[in-house]
Amino acid sequence: MTNDLVRRVSEHRQSIVDGFSKTYKTHRLVWYEVHDNPEAAIQREKQIKKWERAWKTREIEKQNPYWKDLAEDLNG
């Protein structure tokens, strides 16, 4: 969860943040959601973290079937 997606993507790409993306070198933004308030975003993040990998893959491919790096669109 972040209030600045461009900054957060940059942190992940530079491996500044410990966690999944640093460990597995996942540096493409292939999916994200926007929420009206932080509480809703946190609740959704907790829900998604419980999903099986196949569920996450299906959700990504519904909106981004070619796994395009969506950060390119955020940066202009």
N, C-alpha and C positions, 0 to 999 in steps of 0.2 A: 504494500500500500504506500502510495506517495502522493504528494500534492504538486510534484514537478517531475513529470515523466521523462522529459528530455535529460534532466540532471541524473535521474535514477538509471536510465539506460547507459549514460556515460560512465557512471560509477561501476556498473556491472561489466562493461567492456574493458575498463581499466583494472578489473579484479580488485577493486578497493573494498568491496563488501564481502565479508566471509559468508559462505553458504553454498547453496547448490550451484549457482552460476559460476562461482570462482572455482569450485572443485571440478566441475564438469566442462568448464570453458564454453558455456552456452552464452553466446554474445549477440544473438539475433532476437529482436522483438517480433514475435509472430502472432501475438494476441494480447489484447488488454480490454478492460472494461472501465467505464466511467460511472461513478456513483455521485449522488447528490450530497452525501455527507460522509465523514470519516467512519462513523459507526457502521453504516451500511457496507462500506468498502472492507472494513476489517472483518465483519461477519461473513461476507462473501469469500474473502481470502481464506478464512479458516475452513469454510465449506469445500472450496476447491482443493485445498491441501489434502483432504481426506479422499478425494477421488482416485480411482485407479488410473494408471497411465493411459489406457485405451480410451477412457472417457474424456480425458484431457485432449488427446489426439483428435477425437471426433469433433470436439468443440472448436478446436483450432481450425480444422479442415472445413467446417461449415462456413466460416468467415474468411479463411485465408488458405484455399486449397493448394496453393503452390508454395506455401511457407515463405512468402515474401517478407523481407525485413521491413516492418512497418515504421521503424525509426527514421527511415529515409524520408517518409512523408511528414513526420513531425518536424524535421529540421528544415523543411522547405526544399 
